[in-house]
Amino acid sequence: MILIVKFCKTLIRNVKFEKLIISKCQQIEVKISLSFAVNLSAVTYGIICGWPSPIVPLLMNVEKNPVINEQMSDEGASWIGSLLCLGGLSIAPFSSSLAERFGRKAYGYLTAGPMFLSWLLILFATDHNCLYVARFIAGVAGSMSIFIVSTYVSEIASENIRGLLGSLLVFAINIGILLAFVAGTYMSYVLFHVFCMVFPVLFAVSFFFLPETPVYLLKRNRISEATRSLLYYRGNNKALVSEELSRLQTQVKSSVDQPNSISLCDLVRDPATLKGLIISFGLLGGQQLSGIFAMVSYAETIFKMAGASLQPEVSAIIIGVIQVFSSYLSTVLMERAGRRPLILVSCAGMCICHFILGSFCYVQSSGHDLSSISFLPIIALSAYMVSYCLGMGPAPFVVASEVFRTEVSSFANTVCFVFLWGMAFTVIKLFGPLMSLVGIEGCFMILGCMCAGCFVFSYYLVPETKGRKREDIVNELNNNQVNFNTKEHMIDNSKDLIMSERV
């Protein structure tokens, strides 16, 4: 936790909005710290994602199996990952309605339950079926976690740091993955899972002290509570809160005037929502088709191709460190460079890395001696991880939370997450058979083409959303003329921030 606090302080020093004064940076630091409290659930989900790397090899070894003296098959190991996606897919359609009915905070508390239960089942598992059930429950928890973090952060963040706070989601997940790689390697089986159970508890305790989001409170006509919530998140800047409260009330009133239940038909009734849905599907689908699963799963193979004599667990830890470092860069650059440039650079970088790996594998399988450039796969793998975490890792979640009208955003994000989990399950289950059909070099070439396609899609369809109000983005998607200048908008934000010091 000390390292996390130090990271937040370092992150603030790198975030500069024109001529922000130091005292306002301290307010932003508080917002990031609060956001990281929410993201503790994402850290837990990251541990869930990283768990198979140190544990599955033990389950596939009869002598070292900590659960039962029976070797887990390759098919069983594949279900360890697939059931996580099925669990996420099972709860995703209900996330929006549950969060709207019980509130963001209550939904957040519900997230901690299945997380803790999944670790408890794994710790006391007596056969592989217990592990399968635990992974399904973990998938439910993971889906709930991603939804509540995205929703909560988008509803408490001001425009000038919305991207930065949103990008913390992937950063937190990667921290969790790294923790799983390290703790799972150097801790005993029992101690590792006791360690894992601490994080849902930490999340529940820290989340208790955060207020409900002002958007939800306004939807329930709890004006005074919404005002206090905004004051809490805006550093008691009464002038800024009064202006933002008026804007949010207008948005919420328009959503109240809409039909009580939002259906799929509402997502295609106006150009802005339909375009937002296409953009979100394209980015989230591109994220899954960019090959992150393949690169992580076959990292050990890539290290071997390079002639590295590292143990598999050490290779995994190296990958985890690269992911965390790259996610840190993303949090720093998300509000500086913007979403769109990071997405384009990310897609281009991943495309090049896939083609390099595919070409290397093809030439090597043809019998040519590549010992003189055996370092190339490791460089390509490292560059891929940096590229992915820089843009296509966090940006799809950030953009998907920004391109929908307030009244449909919750339901639209639910549909997007159903699509995301369905894509993740499809990729995991089909990658093995595809590799048997076209070989690992063919898979890399296909993934490279997918990244190239995502680049073209993003270049022509994805707008820049950095520092912009939701209304401006929706108006642009509706093909309305929007007199928007990012630099002027950021200067206006800076003026608001400086004015808050005088209040």
N, C-alpha and C positions, 0 to 999 in steps of 0.2 A: 504493500500500500504506500510506503514511503516513496518508492520509485515512481509510482503513479502520480503522486502529488508533485514530485520534482519534474516529471514530464509535463504536467499541466503548466507549471511555472515557466518551463523552457518554451513551451508552445506559445504562451502569451507573448514572450519576447520576440517571437517571429511573426506575429500577426500585427500588421500595421495598416490602418485604414486612414490614408493620407496623413493628417497631423493629429492623430489621436493623442490625447494627453495621458500621462502615466496613471492618474487616478482612475480614468475610465478603463484603462487596461486592467486595473485591479477588479473592476466590476465585471468585465468580460471573463476574467479568470474565475470569478465566482460562478458564472454561468457554465463554464466548461467543467468546473468541479461538480456542479449539480448534475450536468449532463452525464458525467462519468459515473455518478452514483446510479443513474438509470442504466447505464451501459454495463454495470456489473452483471446483469443478466446475460448480456451478450458475451462477456468473458466466460461465463459458465457454459454458454452454448459453444464457444470456441473450444473449451475443454472437451465437450461432448464430441465435436468434430475431430479433434486430435486424438481421442482415446484409442481408436483402432490401431494407430501406428505402433505404439509400444505393446499393446495387449493382444491383438490378433495373432502375431507370431507365436506368442505363448500358447494360445488356444489351439494352434495348429501343430504344436509339439506335444506328443503324448507324455514325455517325461517331465516337461515343465508346465503342463496345463494346470492352472490354479483352481479350476472349477470341477473337472471330472477327468478321469483317466481315459479319455476318448478324444481322438484327434478331430478337430473341426475340418470339414472338407472345404475345398475352394468355393463350392456353391454356397455353403453355410457362411463363409467369410464375406461373400458378395452380398448376402442378405443383411449382414451387419450394417452396411452402408445404405442399402436400399430401404430397409425398414425405417430408417431415420427419415427418409423422404416421404414414405407412406404415412408416417405419423404426422409429419408437418402438413401433408395434403389433407388428412382427415379433419384437422381442426381449422384449417385456413378459411373455409367457407363461412364459419361461424364467428370468426374473430371480430369482424365489424359490429355485428349485432350485439355480441357480448360486451364489447367495449362501450357501445352506445347505451346499453341498458344499465350496466353496473358502474360505469365510469372508468377512466384510465387507471386510476390508482387501484381500484378493486381488481381490475383485470391484471395489473402488474403483480399484485399479491398472488393471484391464481397461478401465475407463471412459476413462482418459486416452488409450489407444491409438486407438480410432476417432475421438476428438475431433481428435487431432493429424493423423491420416490424412486426415480430411475437409478440413481447411485446406490440407494439402499438395496434394490433388487439385485444389482450387479455384485455388490459386496457379499450378499448372502445367497447367491445363485448356487444351485446344486446340479444344474444341467444346462445345456446350451439353449433350451427353450426359454429359460428364465432370462437369458441374455437377450434373446430376440424380443421378448415382451418389454424388457427394460429399454432397448433401443427404440422401439416403437413409441413408448412413453416419452423418451428423450426427444424424439422428433416432434411430438406434440408440444413439448416445452420450448423447443427451439423455434418453432413457427410462431408461438405466442410471444416469445421474446423479441424476435425480429419485428413483429407487427407493433408491439407496444413501444419499443424503442423508437421506431420510425415515426409513429403517430405522436408520441409524447414530445419528442424533440422538435418536430415540425410545428407543434402547437405552442411551444414555450419560447421558441427562438425568434429573435428579431431578424429582419432581412439581411443585415450586414454580417451576421455570423451564422446564418442558417446552414450554409454549406459546410462550414467548419465543424459545427456540432453534429451535423448529419454524417460526416465522414468518420466521426469517432466510432460509429457502429462497426465498420470493418476493422478498424484499428483494434477495438476491444476484442473482436472475434479472433484476430491473429495473435493477440496477447494470450488468449485462452488456449489456442492451438500450441503455441510455444510452451506454455506451462505444462500442457499434457505431454508433449514430447520429452521435456526435461524431467518432470516429476515421475512420469510413467517409466522412464528408463532407470532412474536412480533411487526410486522408492520401492518398498515391498508392495505386493499386490494389495494388501489390507490398508496399509498406510496411505497409499495413493488414493484409494477411494474414500477414505476418511477425509483426506485433503480436499477432494472434489466436493464433498458434501458441505464444506464450510462456505463455499461461494453462494449457493442459493440463500443461505442464512444471512450472509453479509448483505446481499441484495435486498432482502426483505426488510432488514433493519434500517439500511440507509434510505430505502424508498419511503419508509414510514414518515420521515421528516420532510418530505417534499410535498408541496401543495398540489391540488388537482389543477389540471390545465384550465386557463381562462376560457378557452373555446368551449369546452364541455360545460363549464359552469354557466356560461351565457346561454347555451342551448337549454339548460334547465332553469333559466330565468333567475339565477342566483347572482344578482348583480354585485352585491357588496362583497361576496366571496371572490368573484371574478376580479374585482378591483384590487383586493388584497393580494391575489395571486399575481396579477400584473405588477403591482408594486414590488413584490418579492423578487420577481425575475427582471425587473427594470431598474433595480437599485434605488427605489423610492423616488424616482423621477416623476413627480406628479403631473407636470405638463405633458411629458411624453406619454404617460399612462392614460391621461384624459383623451388625447388624440387617438391613441391606438384602441382604447376601449370603444370610442365612437365608431371607428372603422370596423372593428370586430362585431359590434352590435348590428351594423348595417348588413354585414355578411351573414350573420346568424339569422337575422330577420328574413332575409331572402330565402334562406334554407328552410325556415319554418313555414314560409308561404308555399313551399313545394309540397307535393304529396308526402304523407307520413312514411311510406315505404318506398325505398329506391329499388328499382329492378334493373335487369340487364338492358332493357329497352332505353332506360334513361342515359345509358352510357353511349348511345349512338344517336341521340336526338339532336344534338347541336355539334357543329364542327369542332369546337374547342375540346369537348370531352372525348369525342371520337379520336381526334388527333393525339390527345394526351394518352389515350389507351394504346394507340398504335406505337407511340414513342416509348411508353413504359414496357410494352410487350417486346418491342425490338431490342431495347437495352438489356432487359432482364434475360431474354432468350439468348442474346449475344453473349452475355456474361457466362451462361452455362455452356454455350457452344464454343467458348474461347479456349477450352481445354485445360482449365485449372485442375479438374479432377485427374486428368491423365498425367499432367506434369507432377503433381504431388504423388500420385500412386506409383509412377515410374521414375521417380527421382533417383532411387537406388540403382536402377538399370542404367540411367544416364551417367551416374558417377562411375559405374563399372566400365562403361564405354570409354570414359576418359582415362581409365587405368588408375583411378584413385583407390587407395588401399584403406578407405575409411569403413568403419562399421556402419551397418544400415541405420542404427539409431543416431549415430553422430551425423550422418548425412541428413536425416530428418530434422535434427536440431539446427543445422546450418540453414536449411530451407526456411525453418520457422523464424530464425533471426532475420533473414533477408526480407521475409514478409512483414515483420514488425517494423523494420527500418523503412521499408517502402511505404507502409501505411502511414507512418509518421510524416514522410514527405508529402503524402496526399493531404493530410490534415493541414499542413502549412500552406500548400499551394491551392487548395480548393477555392478559397476566397481571393487569392491573388491572381491566379491564372484563369479561373473560371472553370465551369463543368465541361463545356464543349471542347476547348483545346486539350484538356486532359484526356477526354474520351478518345479523341482522334489520335493523339500521340500514343495512347495505350494500345489502341487497335493496330496501329501501324507497327509498333514495337513487337507486339505478340505475333503478328503475321510474319514478320521477318524471322523471328526466333523459331517459329514452327517450320518454316521452309528450310532454315539452316539445319535443324535437327533431322528433318525428313530427308534432306539431301545427304547428310552425313551417314544416316542409317542405311540408305539405299546403296551408296558407294561402298560402305563397309561390308554389307551383305553380298556385294558383287565380288568380294575377294581382294579388294585393294588394300594396301597397307596405309593406314592413316595415323600411324603412331606419331608422326611429326606435328600433326595438328590435333592430337587427342584431347587437348585442353578445350577445344571448341565447344563440345556439348555442355561443359560446366558453365562456360561464359554465356552460352545461349540460354541455359536454364536460369541462371541468375538474372540475366537481362529480362527474361520473360516474367519472372516474379516481380521485379521492379515495375515493369510496364503494367502488369495486371493490377497490382495494388495501388499504382499511381492513379489509374482512371477507372477501368472497368470493374474493379472490385467495389469501391464505394459509390461512384457516381450514379449508377442506375438507381440505387435506393434513394439518393438525394433528389435526383430529377423526378422520379416517380412520386415523391411526396410534394412536388411543387407545381405540377402541370394540371391539376384538377381543381375545379371550383370547390369551395368549402363544403357545400351541401352534398356533394357526391364523392368527396375525397376519401372518406372512410370506406365506403362500399367499393369504390374503384380500386383502392389499394388492396382490399381483400381479394378481388378478382385477380389482381396482378400477382399476389402471393400464391394463389391457387395455381396460376400459370407457372410461377417460378418453381414451386415444389414438384409439379408435374414434369417440368423440363428436367429438373435435377434427377428425378427417378429414371426418366427415359434415358438420359445420358449415361448414368451409372450402369444400368442393366444392358444397354446396347453396345457399350464400348468394348467389352470383352469379345463378344461375337464378331464385331466389326474388325477388331485387331486380328482375329483368326482368319478373317476373310481377305483382308488387304495388307496385313502386316503392320508393324509399328511405324514403318516409314510412310505407308499409305495413310495411316491415321493422322500423322503429323501434317501431311500435305492437305488432307481434308480440313483439319482444324485451322490451318493457315488460310485456306479459302474462306472459311467461316468468319475469321477475323477481318479479312479483306471486305467481305460483304457487310459486316457490321460497321466498318469504316465508311463505306459508301452510304449506308443507311443514315449514320449519324451526321455525315457531312451535309446531306440534303434535307433531313427532317428534324434533327434535334436543335432546338433553340438554346441560346445562352440564357440562363436563369439566375446568374450571380447577382446578388444584391437587389433583386427585383421583387416588387410586391406581387402577390398571387394574381391580383386583378390585372396587372399589366401583362403577365404571361398568358392568361386566359384570353385577354383581348387580342393579343398577337396571334394566338392559335385560331381565333375567330376571324382572322384576316382583317381586323380593325386596325386603323392607323393609331400607333402608339408613339407619342412624342417622348421617347425615352433615351436618356443619355447616361450610360453607366457612371462616367466620371462625375457628372453633376449630381447624380443620385447619391453617390458615395460622399460627396462634399456636403450634401444636405444631411445625410446621416451623421457626419462628423459634427455639423453644427448642432444637431439635436443632442449629440453626446456631450459636446462642450457646454451647451445650455443647461444640461442636467446638473453640472457642477455648481451652477449658480442658484439652483432651486434649494 
